[in-house]
Amino acid sequence: MRYSVKKKHTATIVILSLALFTACRKLYNPPIIASSGGAKGYLVVEGVINSRDSTVIRLSRTVPLSAKLASIPELGASVSVISDGGSSYVLPEKGNGYYAAPNLNLNAAGKYGLKIATSDGKAYQSDLVPVKDSPPMDSVYYQIKNNGLQIYADTHDPTNQTRYYRWDFNETYEYRSAFNSLEYVTNKPYYQVLTRDPANQIYTCWRGGPSPDIILNSTAKLSTDIITRNPITFISSNSEKIGVRYSILVKQYALTVDAFNYYQLLQKNTEQLGTIFDAQPSELPGNIHCSTNPSEPVVGYVTAGAPAQTRIYIAAADLPAWIPSSPYSGCRLDTDLFRRPNGSNAPTNEVQLYIYRGIHLPVYAIDSIGSNSIIGYASSDPQCVDCTLRGTNVKPGFWTGF
């Protein structure tokens, strides 16, 4: 009898535990995320007022979590940098939500902010912030690990005045398609296959993009303003990024304590959520406000100052003999030969069916044995031959020494 009572209690405890577990997994959609500011979304302001170089500001709108786009660029706005001395500097629209101007020659002792007027008649303005120029970076370097390489940055401020740091980066890497196409098809003045010139090569390309992460560090609790081996990014050993050549441009920003706290909270909200033990979503206390509707949230934090920057290059020849994973693993080379119907001299064939219709791209011509007569082409699918489907074949201007 005692056994039966104990078993009943155990079953009750299990049922209650399951109920509590199910309750903990109830979906929570914060109002600001679920609504995303109505049909148009809330304004998002990104960028730094640069005291020594070009100032680039990006405006966009938030979108619902269910949307396919990450954000919508804000077009047709008027953007200006304003100062505590009454000066104003217009940032002309450059397209796709970007507003920029060359060196504004700002006074390092002044305070600056942004003034924004959107096409729907709303006005926004940021708090005025001091100029904080970053000290130079000591070095950007990498260390080879068993499963890849880790990129670090070292820095210090001999005056012990910076204390709060942020980094971002833009990476670029060279890659190659599965096959080097030496030929191309033209229909002018008639369909024919010609030899590619260097300007139209589609074998070697470049691609990349900005940092997806928020990278922060502080020496506020240290006696000296020195940071060593600060992790910037990790690249796995099988990544295509380091299959040929890789370059990373690292930028370092000096922050005020308020700006650091904002980015730290943003980091927690975007990168450390997922379980009940992680930090819960918090409202971001940005320094940009809607003048026409003070209750409207605005996403972003305006800072001012010149970043320090360093670029390094990494060649596959300097790394272990890692084998990168390839998006071309399923590619194969086909042979498309001219075929003549019985009793006909007309060269209607696989070449016309596949190459001319863009199903295959020619790679090289196939000659008949012992002659210069072309009898067909080695070819493959466009995604296996044309590297511009994933990047650009225009070498970046900074891609020097290679």
C-alpha positions in Angstrom: 0.0 0.0 0.0 2.8 2.3 0.9 4.4 1.6 -2.6 1.1 2.6 -4.3 0.9 6.0 -2.5 4.5 6.8 -3.4 4.0 6.0 -7.0 0.9 8.2 -7.2 2.8 11.1 -5.7 5.6 10.6 -8.2 3.2 10.7 -11.1 1.7 13.9 -9.7 5.1 15.5 -9.4 5.9 14.5 -13.0 2.6 15.9 -14.3 3.2 19.2 -12.5 6.8 19.4 -13.7 5.6 19.0 -17.3 3.0 21.6 -16.9 5.5 24.1 -15.5 8.0 23.3 -18.3 5.3 23.8 -20.9 4.4 27.1 -19.3 8.0 28.3 -19.4 8.2 27.7 -23.1 5.3 30.0 -23.9 6.3 32.3 -26.8 6.9 35.9 -25.8 6.8 38.7 -28.4 7.9 42.0 -26.9 5.5 44.8 -28.1 8.2 46.8 -29.9 9.4 43.7 -31.8 6.0 42.4 -32.6 4.6 45.7 -33.9 7.9 47.0 -35.4 6.5 50.5 -35.5 3.4 49.9 -37.5 3.3 49.6 -41.3 6.5 51.6 -41.7 8.5 50.4 -38.7 10.7 52.3 -36.3 13.7 54.4 -37.5 17.1 52.8 -37.1 20.2 55.0 -37.2 23.7 53.5 -37.7 27.1 55.2 -38.1 29.7 57.4 -36.4 30.2 61.1 -36.8 33.8 61.0 -38.0 36.0 63.9 -36.9 38.9 63.2 -39.3 37.4 61.4 -42.3 34.2 60.8 -44.2 31.0 60.5 -42.1 28.6 57.8 -43.3 25.2 57.3 -41.7 22.7 54.6 -42.6 19.0 55.0 -42.0 16.6 52.1 -42.1 13.3 50.8 -40.7 12.6 47.8 -38.5 10.6 45.0 -39.9 8.5 42.2 -38.1 10.4 39.1 -37.1 8.4 37.2 -39.7 9.6 39.4 -42.6 12.1 38.1 -45.1 14.1 41.4 -45.2 16.4 42.3 -42.3 15.6 46.0 -42.7 14.2 48.5 -45.1 16.4 51.4 -46.2 15.0 54.9 -45.4 15.0 57.0 -48.5 14.4 60.6 -49.2 15.5 61.9 -45.8 17.4 65.1 -44.9 20.4 64.4 -42.6 22.7 66.9 -41.0 25.5 66.9 -38.4 24.9 69.7 -35.9 27.3 71.1 -33.3 27.1 72.9 -29.9 28.5 76.0 -31.6 25.6 76.2 -34.0 27.3 74.8 -37.1 25.5 72.4 -39.4 26.9 70.0 -42.1 24.6 68.4 -44.6 25.1 64.7 -45.4 23.8 64.2 -49.0 21.8 61.0 -49.8 23.9 58.4 -51.5 21.3 55.7 -52.1 20.0 52.6 -50.3 19.6 54.4 -47.0 23.1 55.9 -46.9 23.9 59.5 -46.2 27.5 60.7 -46.3 29.9 63.6 -46.7 33.7 63.8 -46.9 35.9 65.1 -44.0 33.9 67.7 -42.0 37.0 69.0 -40.2 35.3 68.9 -36.8 36.6 70.6 -33.7 37.8 67.9 -31.3 36.8 70.1 -28.4 33.2 70.4 -29.6 30.1 68.3 -29.2 28.1 67.0 -32.2 24.8 65.2 -33.0 22.5 64.3 -35.9 19.4 66.1 -37.1 17.1 64.0 -39.4 13.9 64.9 -41.3 12.2 61.9 -42.9 10.0 62.0 -46.0 6.8 61.5 -44.0 7.3 64.8 -42.2 8.8 63.5 -38.9 11.9 65.1 -37.2 14.5 63.3 -35.2 17.5 64.5 -33.3 20.3 62.9 -31.2 21.9 64.2 -28.1 25.1 66.1 -28.5 28.1 63.9 -27.8 31.8 64.7 -27.2 34.5 63.7 -29.8 36.4 60.7 -28.7 39.2 59.7 -31.1 40.5 56.2 -30.8 44.2 55.6 -30.0 46.1 53.7 -32.6 45.9 49.9 -32.6 49.1 48.2 -31.7 48.5 45.3 -34.0 46.0 43.0 -35.7 47.2 39.4 -36.0 46.1 35.8 -36.1 46.9 32.6 -34.3 46.5 29.2 -35.8 44.3 26.8 -33.8 43.6 23.1 -34.4 40.2 23.9 -36.0 40.9 27.2 -37.6 42.5 30.6 -36.9 41.6 33.3 -34.4 42.1 37.0 -35.2 43.1 39.3 -32.4 43.7 43.0 -31.9 46.0 44.7 -29.4 45.8 48.3 -28.3 46.6 50.7 -25.5 46.2 54.4 -24.5 49.3 55.8 -22.8 47.1 58.6 -21.3 44.7 56.1 -19.7 41.8 58.1 -21.0 40.0 55.8 -23.4 38.9 52.9 -21.2 35.9 51.8 -23.3 36.4 50.3 -26.8 34.4 48.9 -29.6 35.6 47.1 -32.8 34.0 46.2 -36.1 35.5 44.8 -39.3 34.9 44.3 -43.0 36.3 41.1 -44.5 37.1 40.3 -48.1 38.2 37.0 -49.6 39.2 35.7 -53.0 37.6 32.5 -54.3 37.5 30.6 -57.6 34.8 28.8 -59.5 35.0 25.1 -60.2 36.2 25.5 -63.8 38.0 28.3 -65.6 35.9 29.3 -68.6 38.1 30.3 -71.5 35.2 30.8 -73.9 32.0 32.7 -74.0 28.9 32.9 -76.2 27.7 35.9 -78.2 24.8 36.3 -80.5 26.1 39.4 -82.3 26.2 39.5 -85.2 25.3 35.8 -84.9 25.7 33.0 -82.4 29.3 32.1 -81.9 31.7 31.1 -79.2 34.7 33.5 -78.6 37.8 33.6 -76.4 37.4 35.5 -73.2 39.5 38.6 -72.5 40.8 39.3 -69.0 38.1 41.9 -68.3 35.4 39.2 -68.8 37.0 36.4 -66.8 34.6 34.7 -64.4 37.0 32.3 -62.7 38.4 34.5 -59.9 36.1 36.6 -57.7 35.9 38.5 -54.4 33.2 38.7 -51.8 32.8 39.7 -48.2 30.9 41.9 -45.8 30.8 43.7 -42.5 31.1 42.2 -39.0 27.9 40.5 -37.8 28.9 40.8 -34.1 29.2 43.5 -31.5 32.8 43.5 -30.2 33.5 45.3 -26.9 36.1 45.5 -24.2 36.9 47.8 -21.3 39.9 48.6 -19.0 37.8 50.6 -16.6 38.6 48.1 -13.7 42.3 47.9 -14.6 45.2 50.2 -13.5 46.5 50.6 -17.1 44.6 51.2 -20.3 46.0 48.2 -22.1 44.1 45.5 -24.1 45.9 42.4 -25.5 44.6 39.4 -27.5 41.1 40.9 -27.8 39.2 38.4 -30.0 37.9 39.9 -33.3 36.7 36.9 -35.3 37.3 33.2 -35.7 37.5 31.4 -39.1 37.1 27.7 -39.2 39.7 25.6 -40.9 37.3 24.4 -43.6 36.0 27.9 -44.5 36.1 29.0 -48.1 37.2 32.4 -46.8 40.8 31.2 -46.3 40.9 28.9 -49.3 42.9 31.3 -51.5 43.5 34.8 -49.9 41.7 36.6 -47.1 41.8 40.2 -45.9 40.3 41.9 -42.9 40.0 45.6 -42.1 39.5 46.1 -38.4 38.3 49.4 -37.0 38.6 50.5 -33.4 36.3 53.1 -31.7 36.7 54.9 -28.4 33.4 55.1 -26.5 31.9 57.1 -23.7 30.6 55.1 -20.7 27.0 55.7 -21.9 27.8 54.5 -25.4 29.5 51.4 -24.0 26.5 50.6 -21.8 24.2 50.9 -24.8 26.3 48.6 -27.0 26.7 46.1 -24.1 22.9 45.9 -23.7 22.5 45.6 -27.5 25.0 42.8 -27.4 23.1 41.0 -24.7 19.8 41.4 -26.5 21.0 40.2 -29.9 23.7 37.6 -29.1 23.0 36.1 -25.7 19.3 35.1 -25.9 18.0 31.7 -26.4 17.5 29.9 -23.0 15.8 30.8 -19.7 19.3 31.3 -18.3 20.3 34.0 -20.7 19.6 37.7 -20.2 16.1 38.8 -21.0 15.2 41.4 -23.7 15.6 44.9 -22.5 14.6 48.3 -23.9 17.6 50.0 -25.5 18.3 53.5 -24.1 19.5 55.1 -27.3 20.4 58.8 -27.6 18.2 59.6 -30.6 14.7 61.0 -30.2 11.7 61.7 -32.3 11.0 65.5 -31.9 7.5 65.3 -33.5 6.4 62.3 -31.4 8.5 61.9 -28.2 6.9 58.6 -27.4 8.1 57.0 -30.6 11.1 54.6 -30.1 14.2 55.2 -32.2 16.9 52.5 -32.5 20.5 53.7 -32.4 23.2 55.5 -30.6 25.2 58.3 -32.2 28.9 58.7 -31.3 31.6 61.0 -32.6 35.3 60.5 -33.1 37.8 59.1 -35.5 38.4 55.3 -35.4 41.8 53.6 -35.7 42.0 51.0 -38.4 44.4 48.2 -39.5 44.2 45.8 -42.5 46.0 42.5 -42.7 46.1 39.8 -45.4 46.2 36.0 -44.9 47.3 33.7 -47.8 46.4 30.0 -47.8 50.0 29.3 -48.6 50.9 30.5 -45.1 48.4 28.2 -43.3 48.3 24.5 -42.7 47.2 22.3 -45.6 43.5 22.7 -44.6 40.9 21.6 -47.2 38.1 24.1 -47.4 34.5 23.1 -47.9 33.5 24.0 -51.4 30.1 25.1 -52.8 31.2 23.4 -56.1 31.5 19.9 -54.7 28.7 18.7 -57.0 30.0 20.3 -60.2 31.1 18.2 -63.1 32.4 18.9 -66.6 30.3 17.8 -69.5 31.2 17.3 -73.2 28.8 19.0 -75.6 29.6 17.7 -79.1 28.3 18.8 -82.5 25.9 16.2 -83.9 24.7 16.1 -87.4 21.4 14.4 -88.4 21.8 11.6 -90.9 22.2 13.0 -94.4 22.5 16.6 -93.2 25.4 19.0 -92.9 23.7 21.4 -90.5 25.5 21.6 -87.1 22.4 21.5 -84.9 23.4 19.8 -81.7 24.0 19.8 -78.0 26.0 23.0 -78.2 23.0 25.0 -79.5 20.6 23.3 -77.0 22.7 23.7 -73.9 25.3 26.5 -74.3 23.3 28.9 -76.4 20.3 28.7 -74.0 22.5 29.3 -71.0 22.0 25.9 -69.5 25.7 25.2 -69.8 28.6 27.7 -70.1 31.6 26.7 -72.4 34.8 26.1 -70.6 37.2 25.2 -73.5 36.9 24.0 -77.1 37.5 20.4 -78.1 39.4 19.8 -81.2 39.3 16.6 -83.3 42.4 14.5 -83.0 45.2 15.6 -85.2 43.4 18.8 -86.5 42.3 22.3 -85.6 38.6 21.5 -86.3 36.4 22.2 -83.3 33.9 19.4 -82.7 32.4 20.7 -79.5 33.0 22.2 -76.1 33.7 21.1 -72.5 31.1 22.9 -70.5 29.3 23.0 -67.1 26.4 24.6 -65.3 26.6 28.4 -64.9 26.8 28.2 -61.1 29.9 26.0 -61.5 31.6 28.3 -63.9 30.5 31.9 -63.3 32.0 33.1 -60.0 30.1 36.5 -60.4 26.9 34.7 -59.4 28.3 34.9 -55.9 30.5 37.9 -55.9 32.4 40.3 -58.2 35.2 39.8 -60.6 36.5 43.3 -60.1 39.6 43.2 -58.0 39.2 45.5 -54.9 41.5 48.6 -55.1 43.2 47.6 -51.8 44.0 44.1 -53.0 47.7 44.9 -53.4 50.7 42.7 -53.6 48.8 39.8 -55.2 
